[in-house]
Protein backbone atom coordinates (compact mmCIF):
# COMPACT_ATOMS: atom_id res chain seq x y z
CA UNK A 1 0.00 0.00 0.00
CA UNK A 2 1.46 3.33 -1.08
CA UNK A 3 1.53 6.14 1.45
CA UNK A 4 -0.84 9.02 0.90
CA UNK A 5 0.82 12.03 -0.72
CA UNK A 6 -0.20 14.39 2.10
CA UNK A 7 0.08 12.28 5.16
CA UNK A 8 -0.37 13.54 8.67
CA UNK A 9 3.22 12.50 9.42
CA UNK A 10 4.59 15.28 7.15
CA UNK A 11 2.22 17.80 8.71
CA UNK A 12 3.45 16.87 12.18
CA UNK A 13 7.07 17.39 11.14
CA UNK A 14 6.32 20.88 9.88
CA UNK A 15 4.39 21.85 12.96
CA UNK A 16 7.17 20.42 15.11
CA UNK A 17 9.68 22.82 13.54
CA UNK A 18 7.44 25.79 14.18
CA UNK A 19 6.92 24.68 17.78
CA UNK A 20 10.68 24.25 18.29
CA UNK A 21 11.32 27.69 16.80
CA UNK A 22 8.71 29.25 19.08
CA UNK A 23 10.19 27.44 22.07
CA UNK A 24 13.60 28.95 21.30
CA UNK A 25 12.15 32.45 21.12
CA UNK A 26 12.30 32.73 17.33
CA UNK A 27 9.02 33.93 15.98
CA UNK A 28 8.29 34.96 12.48
CA UNK A 29 7.20 38.55 12.90
CA UNK A 30 6.52 39.46 9.30
CA UNK A 31 6.70 37.83 5.94
CA UNK A 32 9.36 38.78 3.45
CA UNK A 33 8.50 41.43 0.89
CA UNK A 34 8.91 39.11 -2.08
CA UNK A 35 6.16 36.82 -0.77
CA UNK A 36 3.77 39.67 0.05
CA UNK A 37 4.18 41.33 -3.32
CA UNK A 38 5.37 44.68 -2.01
CA UNK A 39 8.79 46.16 -1.60
CA UNK A 40 10.00 47.72 1.64
CA UNK A 41 10.46 51.48 1.68
CA UNK A 42 14.08 52.46 2.28
CA UNK A 43 14.83 54.73 5.18
CA UNK A 44 16.58 57.94 4.17
CA UNK A 45 19.13 59.08 6.68
CA UNK A 46 21.58 61.88 5.88
CA UNK A 47 25.10 60.63 5.35
CA UNK A 48 27.68 61.80 7.84
CA UNK A 49 30.50 63.42 5.92
CA UNK A 50 33.99 63.63 7.37
CA UNK A 51 35.19 67.11 8.17
CA UNK A 52 38.14 68.29 6.12
CA UNK A 53 40.49 71.11 6.83
CA UNK A 54 42.53 71.95 3.71
CA UNK A 55 44.39 74.76 5.49
CA UNK A 56 45.89 72.26 7.93
CA UNK A 57 48.53 71.08 5.45
CA UNK A 58 49.34 74.57 4.20
CA UNK A 59 49.89 76.06 7.65
CA UNK A 60 53.22 77.89 7.70
CA UNK A 61 54.19 76.88 4.14
CA UNK A 62 54.36 79.55 1.49
CA UNK A 63 53.62 78.37 -2.05
CA UNK A 64 54.70 80.26 -5.10
CA UNK A 65 52.73 80.26 -8.38
CA UNK A 66 55.63 78.46 -10.11
CA UNK A 67 55.36 75.52 -7.71
CA UNK A 68 51.61 75.17 -8.14
CA UNK A 69 51.78 74.16 -11.79
CA UNK A 70 54.78 72.02 -12.55
CA UNK A 71 55.28 71.05 -16.16
CA UNK A 72 57.02 67.72 -16.80
CA UNK A 73 60.05 67.70 -19.07
CA UNK A 74 58.94 64.68 -21.11
CA UNK A 75 55.70 62.83 -21.76
CA UNK A 76 55.02 59.19 -22.53
CA UNK A 77 52.60 59.32 -25.45
CA UNK A 78 50.65 56.39 -26.94
CA UNK A 79 49.98 56.61 -30.67
CA UNK A 80 47.81 53.94 -32.29
CA UNK A 81 48.47 53.64 -36.03
CA UNK A 82 45.47 52.84 -38.22
CA UNK A 83 45.03 49.06 -38.81
CA UNK A 84 47.79 48.26 -36.30
CA UNK A 85 47.23 46.04 -33.28
CA UNK A 86 48.66 48.13 -30.47
CA UNK A 87 49.87 51.63 -29.73
CA UNK A 88 53.41 52.82 -30.33
CA UNK A 89 54.89 54.41 -27.22
CA UNK A 90 56.94 57.55 -27.76
CA UNK A 91 58.79 59.54 -25.10
CA UNK A 92 58.33 63.12 -26.25
CA UNK A 93 59.60 66.43 -24.86
CA UNK A 94 56.82 68.86 -23.95
CA UNK A 95 57.96 71.44 -26.50
CA UNK A 96 57.27 69.09 -29.44
CA UNK A 97 54.49 69.87 -31.87
CA UNK A 98 51.94 67.44 -33.30
CA UNK A 99 54.03 67.20 -36.50
CA UNK A 100 57.10 66.19 -34.48
CA UNK A 101 55.08 63.50 -32.72
CA UNK A 102 53.75 62.11 -36.01
CA UNK A 103 57.29 61.85 -37.43
CA UNK A 104 58.64 60.20 -34.26
CA UNK A 105 55.71 57.75 -34.05
CA UNK A 106 56.20 56.69 -37.69
CA UNK A 107 59.94 56.31 -37.15
CA UNK A 108 59.30 54.15 -34.07
CA UNK A 109 56.65 52.13 -35.93
CA UNK A 110 59.13 51.27 -38.70
CA UNK A 111 61.94 50.52 -36.19
CA UNK A 112 59.74 48.02 -34.35
CA UNK A 113 58.80 46.30 -37.62
CA UNK A 114 55.08 46.61 -37.04
CA UNK A 115 52.43 45.32 -39.41
CA UNK A 116 51.00 46.50 -41.76
CA UNK A 117 54.19 48.16 -42.95
CA UNK A 118 54.17 51.86 -43.78
CA UNK A 119 55.46 52.55 -47.31
CA UNK A 120 58.87 54.25 -47.24
CA UNK A 121 57.95 56.80 -49.90
CA UNK A 122 55.09 58.27 -47.85
CA UNK A 123 56.10 61.44 -45.94
CA UNK A 124 54.93 62.06 -42.38
CA UNK A 125 52.82 64.97 -43.67
CA UNK A 126 50.57 62.38 -45.35
CA UNK A 127 49.32 61.30 -41.90
CA UNK A 128 46.91 63.05 -39.56
CA UNK A 129 46.73 62.78 -35.79
CA UNK A 130 43.37 62.50 -34.00
CA UNK A 131 42.35 62.21 -30.36
CA UNK A 132 40.80 58.79 -31.07
CA UNK A 133 39.70 56.65 -33.99
CA UNK A 134 36.18 57.98 -33.48
CA UNK A 135 37.22 61.63 -33.68
CA UNK A 136 36.76 63.26 -37.07
CA UNK A 137 38.66 66.41 -36.11
CA UNK A 138 42.34 66.22 -36.94
CA UNK A 139 44.86 68.03 -34.77
CA UNK A 140 46.79 71.05 -36.02
CA UNK A 141 50.36 70.01 -36.84
CA UNK A 142 51.75 73.22 -35.27
CA UNK A 143 50.03 72.76 -31.89
CA UNK A 144 52.19 71.92 -28.84
CA UNK A 145 51.75 68.53 -27.15
CA UNK A 146 51.48 70.04 -23.68
CA UNK A 147 48.39 72.02 -24.75
CA UNK A 148 46.46 69.02 -26.09
CA UNK A 149 45.33 67.59 -22.75
CA UNK A 150 45.71 63.96 -23.79
CA UNK A 151 48.49 61.41 -24.06
CA UNK A 152 46.76 58.89 -26.31
CA UNK A 153 46.24 59.58 -29.99
CA UNK A 154 45.25 57.89 -33.24
CA UNK A 155 47.33 58.23 -36.42
CA UNK A 156 45.76 57.65 -39.82
CA UNK A 157 46.57 58.26 -43.47
CA UNK A 158 44.98 61.31 -45.07
CA UNK A 159 41.94 60.27 -47.15
CA UNK A 160 43.27 62.07 -50.25
CA UNK A 161 46.42 59.94 -50.22
CA UNK A 162 44.42 56.73 -49.85
CA UNK A 163 42.20 57.58 -52.84
CA UNK A 164 45.28 58.51 -54.95
CA UNK A 165 46.92 55.16 -54.14
CA UNK A 166 43.74 53.24 -54.98
CA UNK A 167 43.49 55.01 -58.34
CA UNK A 168 47.20 54.44 -59.03
CA UNK A 169 46.96 50.72 -58.21
CA UNK A 170 43.83 50.36 -60.38
CA UNK A 171 45.61 52.04 -63.30
CA UNK A 172 48.65 49.80 -62.81
CA UNK A 173 46.47 46.67 -62.87
CA UNK A 174 44.55 47.81 -65.95
CA UNK A 175 47.61 48.58 -68.07
CA UNK A 176 49.67 45.55 -69.09
CA UNK A 177 53.26 45.72 -67.96
CA UNK A 178 56.19 44.16 -69.75
CA UNK A 179 56.99 41.71 -66.98
CA UNK A 180 53.42 40.39 -66.91
CA UNK A 181 53.34 40.04 -70.69
CA UNK A 182 56.63 38.16 -70.78
CA UNK A 183 55.45 35.77 -68.07
CA UNK A 184 52.25 35.02 -69.98
CA UNK A 185 54.18 34.27 -73.18
CA UNK A 186 56.32 31.68 -71.41
CA UNK A 187 53.39 29.48 -70.42
ROSE-4610 file (N, C-alpha, C; in Angstrom, 1 decimal, always signed):
// ROSE-4610
residu = [X/X/X/X/X/X/X/X/X/X/X/X/X/X/X/X/X/X/X/X/X/X/X/X/X/X/X/X/X/X/X/X/X/X/X/X/X/X/X/X/X/X/X/X/X/X/X/X/X/X/X/X/X/X/X/X/X/X/X/X/X/X/X/X/X/X/X/X/X/X/X/X/X/X/X/X/X/X/X/X/X/X/X/X/X/X/X/X/X/X/X/X/X/X/X/X/X/X/X/X/X/X/X/X/X/X/X/X/X/X/X/X/X/X/X/X/X/X/X/X/X/X/X/X/X/X/X/X/X/X/X/X/X/X/X/X/X/X/X/X/X/X/X/X/X/X/X/X/X/X/X/X/X/X/X/X/X/X/X/X/X/X/X/X/X/X/X/X/X/X/X/X/X/X/X/X/X/X/X/X/X/X/X/X/X/X/X/X/X/X/X/X/X/X/X/X/X/X/X/X/X/X/X/X/X/X/X/X/X/X/X/X/X/X/X/X/X/X/X/X/X/X/X/X/X/X/X/X/X/X/X/X/X/X/X/X/X/X/X/X/X/X/X/X/X/X/X/X/X/X/X/X/X/X/X/X/X/X/X/X/X/X/X/X/X/X/X/X/X/X/X/X/X/X/X/X/X/X/X/X/X/X/X/X/X/X/X/X/X/X/X/X/X/X/X/X/X/X/X/X/X/X/X/X/X/X/X/X/X/X/X/X/X/X/X/X/X/X/X/X/X/X/X/X/X/X/X/X/X/X/X/X/X/X/X/X/X/X/X/X/X/X/X/X/X/X/X/X/X/X/X/X/X/X/X/X/X/X/X/X/X/X/X/X/X/X/X/X/X/X/X/X/X/X/X/X/X/X/X/X/X/X/X/X/X/X/X/X/X/X/X/X/X/X/X/X/X/X/X/X/X/X/X/X/X/X/X/X/X/X/X/X/X/X/X/X/X/X/X/X/X/X/X/X/X/X/X/X/X/X/X/X/X/X/X/X/X/X/X/X/X/X/X/X/X/X/X/X/X/X/X/X/X/X/X/X/X/X/X/X/X/X/X/X/X/X/X/X/X/X/X/X/X/X/X/X/X/X/X/X/X/X/X/X/X/X/X/X/X/X/X/X/X/X/X/X/X/X/X/X/X/X/X/X/X/X/X/X/X/X/X/X/X/X/X/X/X/X/X/X/X/X/X/X/X/X/X/X/X/X/X/X/X/X/X/X/X/X/X/X/X/X/X/X/X/X/X/X/X/X/X/X/X/X/X/X/X/X/X/X/X]
num = [1/1/1/2/2/2/3/3/3/4/4/4/5/5/5/6/6/6/7/7/7/8/8/8/9/9/9/10/10/10/11/11/11/12/12/12/13/13/13/14/14/14/15/15/15/16/16/16/17/17/17/18/18/18/19/19/19/20/20/20/21/21/21/22/22/22/23/23/23/24/24/24/25/25/25/26/26/26/27/27/27/28/28/28/29/29/29/30/30/30/31/31/31/32/32/32/33/33/33/34/34/34/35/35/35/36/36/36/37/37/37/38/38/38/39/39/39/40/40/40/41/41/41/42/42/42/43/43/43/44/44/44/45/45/45/46/46/46/47/47/47/48/48/48/49/49/49/50/50/50/51/51/51/52/52/52/53/53/53/54/54/54/55/55/55/56/56/56/57/57/57/58/58/58/59/59/59/60/60/60/61/61/61/62/62/62/63/63/63/64/64/64/65/65/65/66/66/66/67/67/67/68/68/68/69/69/69/70/70/70/71/71/71/72/72/72/73/73/73/74/74/74/75/75/75/76/76/76/77/77/77/78/78/78/79/79/79/80/80/80/81/81/81/82/82/82/83/83/83/84/84/84/85/85/85/86/86/86/87/87/87/88/88/88/89/89/89/90/90/90/91/91/91/92/92/92/93/93/93/94/94/94/95/95/95/96/96/96/97/97/97/98/98/98/99/99/99/100/100/100/101/101/101/102/102/102/103/103/103/104/104/104/105/105/105/106/106/106/107/107/107/108/108/108/109/109/109/110/110/110/111/111/111/112/112/112/113/113/113/114/114/114/115/115/115/116/116/116/117/117/117/118/118/118/119/119/119/120/120/120/121/121/121/122/122/122/123/123/123/124/124/124/125/125/125/126/126/126/127/127/127/128/128/128/129/129/129/130/130/130/131/131/131/132/132/132/133/133/133/134/134/134/135/135/135/136/136/136/137/137/137/138/138/138/139/139/139/140/140/140/141/141/141/142/142/142/143/143/143/144/144/144/145/145/145/146/146/146/147/147/147/148/148/148/149/149/149/150/150/150/151/151/151/152/152/152/153/153/153/154/154/154/155/155/155/156/156/156/157/157/157/158/158/158/159/159/159/160/160/160/161/161/161/162/162/162/163/163/163/164/164/164/165/165/165/166/166/166/167/167/167/168/168/168/169/169/169/170/170/170/171/171/171/172/172/172/173/173/173/174/174/174/175/175/175/176/176/176/177/177/177/178/178/178/179/179/179/180/180/180/181/181/181/182/182/182/183/183/183/184/184/184/185/185/185/186/186/186/187/187/187]
x = [+0.8/+0.0/+0.9/+0.6/+1.5/+1.0/+1.9/+1.5/+0.8/-0.1/-0.8/+0.1/-0.1/+0.8/+0.9/-0.2/-0.2/-0.6/+0.4/+0.1/+0.2/-0.4/-0.4/+1.0/+1.9/+3.2/+4.0/+3.9/+4.6/+4.1/+2.8/+2.2/+2.8/+2.9/+3.5/+4.9/+5.7/+7.1/+7.2/+6.3/+6.3/+5.9/+4.9/+4.4/+5.4/+6.1/+7.2/+8.3/+8.6/+9.7/+9.2/+8.0/+7.4/+7.4/+7.0/+6.9/+8.3/+9.3/+10.7/+11.2/+10.9/+11.3/+10.7/+9.4/+8.7/+9.3/+9.6/+10.2/+11.5/+12.3/+13.6/+13.5/+12.3/+12.2/+12.2/+12.2/+12.3/+10.9/+10.3/+9.0/+9.1/+8.3/+8.3/+7.4/+8.0/+7.2/+6.5/+7.1/+6.5/+7.0/+6.3/+6.7/+7.6/+8.4/+9.4/+8.6/+9.2/+8.5/+8.2/+9.1/+8.9/+7.7/+7.3/+6.2/+4.9/+5.0/+3.8/+3.5/+4.4/+4.2/+4.4/+5.0/+5.4/+6.8/+7.4/+8.8/+8.9/+9.9/+10.0/+10.5/+10.0/+10.5/+11.8/+12.8/+14.1/+14.0/+14.8/+14.8/+15.9/+15.6/+16.6/+17.2/+18.4/+19.1/+20.2/+20.5/+21.6/+22.9/+23.8/+25.1/+26.0/+26.8/+27.7/+29.0/+29.3/+30.5/+31.6/+32.8/+34.0/+34.3/+34.8/+35.2/+36.6/+36.8/+38.1/+38.6/+39.9/+40.5/+41.7/+41.5/+42.5/+43.6/+43.4/+44.4/+45.4/+45.0/+45.9/+47.2/+47.3/+48.5/+49.3/+48.7/+49.3/+49.8/+49.6/+49.9/+51.4/+51.8/+53.2/+54.0/+53.5/+54.2/+53.7/+54.7/+54.4/+54.5/+53.5/+53.6/+53.7/+54.6/+54.7/+53.9/+53.5/+52.7/+53.5/+54.8/+55.6/+55.6/+55.4/+55.4/+54.0/+53.0/+51.6/+51.4/+51.9/+51.8/+53.1/+53.5/+54.8/+54.5/+55.4/+55.3/+56.4/+56.0/+57.0/+57.9/+59.1/+60.1/+59.7/+59.3/+58.9/+57.6/+57.0/+55.7/+55.8/+55.1/+55.0/+53.7/+53.8/+52.6/+52.3/+51.1/+50.7/+50.0/+50.5/+50.0/+49.6/+48.3/+47.8/+47.8/+48.5/+48.5/+47.3/+46.6/+45.5/+45.8/+44.9/+45.0/+46.1/+46.7/+47.8/+47.2/+47.8/+47.2/+47.3/+48.5/+48.7/+49.3/+49.3/+49.9/+51.4/+52.0/+53.4/+53.6/+54.6/+54.9/+56.1/+55.9/+56.9/+57.2/+58.4/+58.8/+59.1/+58.3/+58.3/+58.6/+59.5/+59.6/+58.3/+58.1/+56.8/+56.8/+57.9/+58.0/+57.7/+57.5/+57.3/+55.9/+55.8/+54.5/+53.9/+52.6/+51.9/+52.7/+53.2/+54.0/+55.3/+55.9/+57.1/+56.7/+55.6/+55.1/+54.7/+54.1/+53.8/+55.0/+56.0/+57.3/+58.0/+58.0/+58.6/+57.9/+56.5/+55.7/+55.9/+56.0/+56.2/+57.6/+58.6/+59.9/+60.0/+59.3/+59.3/+58.5/+57.5/+56.6/+57.5/+58.3/+59.1/+60.3/+60.9/+61.9/+61.5/+60.3/+59.7/+59.3/+59.2/+58.8/+57.3/+56.5/+55.1/+54.4/+53.3/+52.4/+51.1/+50.5/+51.0/+52.1/+53.1/+54.2/+53.8/+54.4/+54.2/+55.1/+54.6/+55.5/+56.5/+57.7/+58.9/+58.7/+58.0/+58.0/+56.9/+56.1/+55.1/+55.7/+55.6/+56.1/+55.2/+55.7/+54.9/+53.8/+53.9/+52.8/+51.6/+51.7/+50.6/+49.7/+50.1/+49.3/+48.7/+47.6/+46.9/+46.8/+46.8/+46.7/+45.4/+44.7/+43.4/+43.4/+42.4/+42.3/+42.0/+41.1/+40.8/+40.4/+40.1/+39.7/+38.3/+37.6/+36.2/+36.1/+37.2/+37.2/+37.5/+36.6/+36.8/+37.7/+37.9/+38.7/+40.1/+40.9/+42.3/+43.0/+44.1/+44.9/+45.8/+45.9/+46.8/+48.2/+49.0/+50.4/+51.3/+50.9/+51.7/+51.4/+50.4/+50.0/+51.0/+51.3/+52.2/+51.5/+52.3/+51.8/+51.2/+51.9/+51.5/+50.1/+49.7/+48.4/+47.2/+47.5/+46.5/+45.6/+46.1/+45.3/+45.1/+45.8/+45.7/+47.1/+47.2/+48.5/+48.3/+47.1/+46.8/+46.1/+46.7/+46.2/+46.1/+45.5/+45.2/+45.8/+46.7/+47.3/+46.7/+46.3/+45.8/+46.2/+46.2/+46.6/+45.5/+45.9/+45.0/+44.1/+42.8/+41.9/+42.3/+42.9/+43.3/+44.4/+45.3/+46.4/+45.9/+45.0/+44.4/+43.7/+42.9/+42.2/+43.2/+44.3/+45.3/+46.0/+46.3/+46.9/+46.0/+44.7/+43.7/+43.6/+43.6/+43.5/+44.8/+45.9/+47.2/+47.3/+46.9/+47.0/+46.0/+44.8/+43.8/+44.4/+45.0/+45.6/+46.7/+47.5/+48.7/+48.1/+47.0/+46.5/+45.8/+45.2/+44.6/+45.5/+46.6/+47.6/+48.6/+48.8/+49.7/+51.1/+51.8/+53.3/+54.1/+55.3/+56.2/+56.5/+56.7/+57.0/+55.8/+54.6/+53.4/+53.3/+53.5/+53.3/+54.4/+55.6/+56.6/+56.4/+55.8/+55.5/+54.3/+53.4/+52.2/+52.7/+53.7/+54.2/+54.9/+55.5/+56.3/+55.5/+54.2/+53.4/+52.8]
y = [-1.2/+0.0/+1.2/+2.1/+3.3/+4.4/+5.1/+6.1/+7.3/+7.9/+9.0/+10.2/+11.0/+12.0/+13.1/+13.4/+14.4/+13.7/+13.0/+12.3/+13.2/+12.8/+13.5/+13.5/+12.6/+12.5/+13.7/+14.1/+15.3/+16.6/+16.6/+17.8/+17.9/+16.8/+16.9/+17.3/+16.9/+17.4/+18.9/+19.4/+20.9/+21.6/+21.2/+21.9/+21.7/+20.6/+20.4/+21.5/+21.8/+22.8/+24.2/+24.5/+25.8/+25.8/+24.7/+24.7/+24.8/+24.1/+24.2/+25.7/+26.3/+27.7/+28.6/+28.4/+29.3/+29.0/+27.8/+27.4/+28.1/+28.3/+28.9/+30.5/+31.0/+32.5/+33.1/+32.2/+32.7/+32.7/+33.8/+33.9/+34.7/+34.3/+35.0/+36.2/+37.3/+38.5/+39.1/+39.0/+39.5/+38.6/+38.6/+37.8/+38.7/+38.0/+38.8/+39.5/+40.6/+41.4/+40.7/+39.8/+39.1/+38.2/+37.7/+36.8/+37.6/+38.8/+39.7/+40.5/+40.6/+41.3/+42.8/+43.3/+44.7/+44.8/+45.9/+46.2/+47.1/+46.9/+47.7/+49.1/+50.1/+51.5/+51.7/+52.2/+52.5/+53.7/+53.6/+54.7/+55.7/+57.0/+57.9/+58.7/+58.4/+59.1/+59.9/+61.1/+61.9/+61.2/+61.2/+60.6/+61.6/+61.0/+61.8/+61.9/+63.1/+63.4/+63.8/+63.3/+63.6/+65.1/+65.7/+67.1/+67.2/+68.1/+68.3/+69.7/+69.8/+71.1/+71.3/+71.8/+71.9/+72.9/+73.8/+74.8/+74.1/+72.9/+72.3/+71.9/+71.4/+71.1/+72.3/+73.4/+74.6/+75.5/+75.2/+76.1/+76.3/+77.5/+77.9/+77.7/+77.1/+76.9/+77.9/+78.6/+79.6/+78.9/+79.0/+78.4/+79.5/+79.3/+80.3/+79.8/+80.7/+80.3/+79.3/+79.4/+78.5/+77.0/+76.9/+75.5/+74.9/+75.7/+75.2/+74.4/+74.9/+74.2/+73.8/+72.5/+72.0/+71.3/+71.6/+71.1/+70.0/+68.8/+67.7/+68.0/+67.5/+67.7/+66.8/+65.6/+64.7/+64.0/+63.5/+62.8/+61.5/+60.5/+59.2/+59.2/+59.2/+59.3/+58.0/+57.6/+56.4/+56.8/+56.3/+56.6/+55.3/+55.1/+53.9/+54.3/+53.5/+53.6/+52.9/+53.5/+52.8/+51.4/+50.5/+49.1/+48.3/+48.9/+48.3/+47.7/+46.7/+46.0/+46.8/+47.4/+48.1/+49.5/+50.3/+51.6/+51.6/+52.6/+52.8/+53.8/+53.5/+54.4/+55.3/+56.6/+57.5/+58.4/+58.6/+59.5/+60.8/+61.9/+63.1/+64.3/+65.2/+66.4/+67.3/+68.1/+68.9/+70.0/+70.4/+71.4/+70.9/+69.6/+69.1/+69.5/+69.6/+69.9/+68.5/+68.6/+67.4/+66.8/+67.7/+67.2/+66.4/+66.9/+66.2/+64.8/+64.8/+63.5/+62.5/+63.0/+62.1/+61.5/+62.3/+61.9/+60.8/+61.1/+60.2/+58.9/+59.0/+57.8/+56.9/+57.5/+56.7/+56.1/+56.8/+56.3/+55.1/+55.2/+54.2/+52.9/+53.2/+52.1/+51.3/+52.0/+51.3/+50.5/+51.2/+50.5/+49.2/+49.2/+48.0/+47.0/+47.3/+46.3/+45.9/+46.9/+46.6/+46.3/+45.6/+45.3/+46.1/+46.5/+46.5/+47.5/+47.2/+48.2/+49.5/+50.5/+51.9/+52.0/+52.4/+52.5/+53.6/+53.4/+54.2/+55.6/+55.6/+56.8/+57.8/+57.4/+58.3/+59.2/+60.5/+61.4/+61.5/+62.0/+62.1/+63.1/+64.0/+65.0/+64.3/+63.1/+62.4/+61.7/+61.9/+61.3/+62.4/+62.1/+63.0/+62.4/+63.2/+62.8/+63.2/+62.3/+62.5/+62.1/+62.6/+62.2/+60.7/+60.2/+58.8/+58.4/+57.1/+56.6/+57.1/+57.5/+58.0/+59.5/+60.2/+61.6/+62.0/+62.8/+63.3/+64.5/+65.2/+66.4/+66.0/+66.5/+66.2/+67.4/+67.0/+68.0/+68.9/+70.1/+71.0/+70.6/+70.5/+70.0/+71.0/+72.2/+73.2/+73.4/+72.6/+72.8/+72.0/+72.5/+71.9/+70.8/+69.7/+68.5/+68.9/+69.7/+70.0/+70.7/+71.3/+72.0/+71.1/+69.9/+69.0/+68.4/+68.1/+67.6/+66.1/+65.4/+64.0/+63.4/+62.1/+61.4/+60.2/+60.0/+58.9/+59.5/+59.0/+59.6/+58.5/+58.8/+57.9/+58.5/+57.8/+58.2/+57.5/+58.3/+57.6/+58.4/+57.7/+58.3/+59.2/+60.3/+61.3/+60.6/+60.9/+60.3/+60.6/+61.7/+62.1/+61.2/+60.8/+59.9/+58.5/+58.1/+56.7/+56.6/+57.6/+57.6/+57.7/+58.4/+58.5/+57.2/+56.5/+55.2/+54.1/+54.2/+53.2/+53.4/+54.7/+55.0/+54.6/+54.8/+54.4/+52.9/+52.2/+50.7/+50.2/+50.8/+50.4/+50.6/+51.7/+52.0/+51.1/+50.7/+49.8/+48.4/+48.0/+46.7/+46.6/+47.8/+47.8/+47.8/+48.5/+48.6/+47.4/+46.7/+45.5/+46.0/+45.4/+45.7/+44.7/+45.0/+44.2/+42.9/+42.9/+41.7/+40.7/+41.2/+40.4/+39.8/+40.6/+40.0/+39.0/+39.1/+38.2/+36.9/+37.0/+35.8/+35.0/+35.7/+35.0/+34.4/+34.9/+34.3/+33.0/+32.9/+31.7/+30.5/+30.6/+29.5/+28.9]
z = [+0.0/+0.0/+0.0/-0.9/-1.1/-0.1/+0.5/+1.5/+0.7/+1.4/+0.9/+0.7/-0.4/-0.7/+0.4/+1.0/+2.1/+3.4/+3.9/+5.2/+6.4/+7.4/+8.7/+9.3/+8.9/+9.4/+8.9/+7.7/+7.1/+7.8/+8.1/+8.7/+10.1/+10.8/+12.2/+12.2/+11.2/+11.1/+11.0/+10.1/+9.9/+11.1/+11.8/+13.0/+14.1/+14.1/+15.1/+15.0/+13.8/+13.5/+14.0/+13.7/+14.2/+15.7/+16.3/+17.8/+18.4/+17.8/+18.3/+18.2/+17.0/+16.8/+17.8/+18.1/+19.1/+20.5/+20.8/+22.1/+22.3/+21.2/+21.3/+21.3/+21.1/+21.1/+19.7/+18.7/+17.3/+16.8/+16.6/+16.0/+14.7/+13.8/+12.5/+12.7/+12.6/+12.9/+11.7/+10.5/+9.3/+8.2/+7.1/+5.9/+5.1/+4.3/+3.5/+2.4/+1.9/+0.9/-0.4/-0.8/-2.1/-2.0/-0.9/-0.8/-0.7/-0.1/+0.0/-1.2/-2.1/-3.3/-3.2/-2.1/-2.0/-1.6/-1.9/-1.6/-0.4/+0.5/+1.6/+1.2/+2.0/+1.7/+2.4/+1.7/+2.3/+3.2/+4.3/+5.2/+4.7/+4.6/+4.2/+5.4/+5.6/+6.7/+6.0/+6.5/+5.9/+6.2/+5.2/+5.4/+6.2/+7.0/+7.8/+7.1/+6.7/+5.9/+6.9/+6.5/+7.4/+7.2/+8.2/+8.2/+7.6/+6.7/+6.1/+6.4/+6.6/+6.8/+5.9/+4.7/+3.7/+4.2/+5.0/+5.5/+6.4/+7.0/+7.9/+7.3/+6.1/+5.4/+5.0/+4.7/+4.2/+5.3/+6.5/+7.6/+7.7/+7.6/+7.7/+6.4/+5.4/+4.1/+3.1/+2.5/+1.5/+0.1/-0.7/-2.1/-3.1/-4.0/-5.1/-6.3/-7.2/-8.4/-9.3/-9.3/-10.1/-9.6/-8.3/-7.7/-7.9/-8.0/-8.1/-9.4/-10.5/-11.8/-12.3/-12.1/-12.6/-13.9/-14.8/-16.2/-16.3/-16.6/-16.8/-18.0/-18.0/-19.1/-20.3/-20.0/-21.1/-20.8/-21.9/-21.8/-22.4/-21.9/-22.5/-23.3/-24.6/-25.5/-26.2/-26.2/-26.9/-28.2/-29.4/-30.7/-31.3/-31.6/-32.3/-33.8/-34.6/-36.0/-36.6/-37.6/-38.2/-38.7/-38.4/-38.8/-38.1/-37.1/-36.3/-35.0/-34.4/-33.3/-32.0/-31.7/-30.5/-30.7/-29.6/-29.7/-29.7/-30.4/-30.3/-29.2/-28.3/-27.2/-27.6/-27.4/-27.8/-26.5/-26.1/-25.1/-25.8/-25.5/-26.3/-25.3/-25.6/-24.9/-25.0/-24.0/-23.9/-25.0/-25.5/-26.5/-27.9/-28.1/-29.4/-29.9/-31.3/-31.9/-32.3/-32.8/-33.3/-34.5/-35.4/-36.5/-36.1/-35.0/-34.5/-33.9/-33.3/-32.7/-33.8/-34.9/-36.0/-36.6/-36.8/-37.4/-36.5/-35.2/-34.3/-34.1/-34.2/-34.1/-35.3/-36.5/-37.7/-37.7/-37.2/-37.1/-36.2/-35.1/-34.1/-34.6/-35.3/-35.9/-36.9/-37.7/-38.7/-38.0/-36.9/-36.2/-35.5/-35.0/-34.3/-35.3/-36.6/-37.6/-37.5/-37.2/-37.0/-38.4/-38.3/-39.4/-39.3/-40.4/-41.8/-41.9/-42.8/-42.9/-43.6/-43.2/-43.8/-45.0/-46.1/-47.3/-47.0/-47.5/-47.2/-48.0/-49.1/-49.9/-49.4/-48.4/-47.8/-46.8/-47.0/-45.9/-44.7/-43.6/-42.4/-42.5/-43.5/-43.7/-44.3/-44.8/-45.3/-44.3/-43.0/-41.9/-41.1/-40.5/-39.6/-38.2/-37.2/-35.8/-35.2/-34.6/-34.0/-32.5/-31.8/-30.4/-30.2/-31.1/-31.1/-32.5/-32.7/-34.0/-34.3/-33.3/-33.5/-33.7/-33.5/-33.7/-35.1/-35.7/-37.1/-37.2/-36.1/-36.1/-36.0/-37.0/-36.9/-36.2/-35.6/-34.8/-35.7/-35.3/-36.0/-35.8/-36.9/-36.8/-36.1/-35.9/-35.3/-33.8/-33.3/-31.9/-31.0/-29.8/-28.8/-28.1/-27.8/-27.2/-25.8/-25.1/-23.7/-23.6/-24.7/-24.7/-25.2/-25.6/-26.1/-25.0/-23.8/-22.7/-22.8/-23.7/-23.8/-24.1/-23.8/-24.1/-24.9/-25.4/-26.3/-27.6/-28.7/-30.0/-31.0/-32.1/-33.2/-34.5/-35.2/-36.4/-37.6/-38.6/-39.8/-41.1/-42.2/-43.5/-43.9/-44.5/-45.1/-46.1/-46.2/-47.1/-48.6/-48.9/-50.3/-50.7/-49.8/-50.2/-50.5/-49.7/-49.9/-51.2/-51.6/-52.8/-54.0/-53.9/-55.0/-55.1/-54.0/-54.1/-54.7/-54.4/-55.0/-56.5/-56.9/-58.3/-59.0/-58.4/-59.0/-59.2/-58.1/-58.2/-59.2/-59.4/-60.4/-61.8/-62.0/-63.3/-63.6/-62.6/-62.8/-63.2/-62.6/-62.9/-64.2/-64.7/-65.9/-67.1/-67.0/-68.1/-68.0/-69.1/-69.1/-69.0/-68.1/-68.0/-68.7/-69.0/-69.8/-69.0/-67.7/-67.0/-67.0/-66.9/-66.9/-68.3/-69.3/-70.7/-71.0/-70.5/-70.8/-70.0/-68.8/-68.1/-68.8/-69.3/-70.0/-71.3/-71.9/-73.2/-72.9/-71.7/-71.4/-71.1/-70.7/-70.4/-71.6]
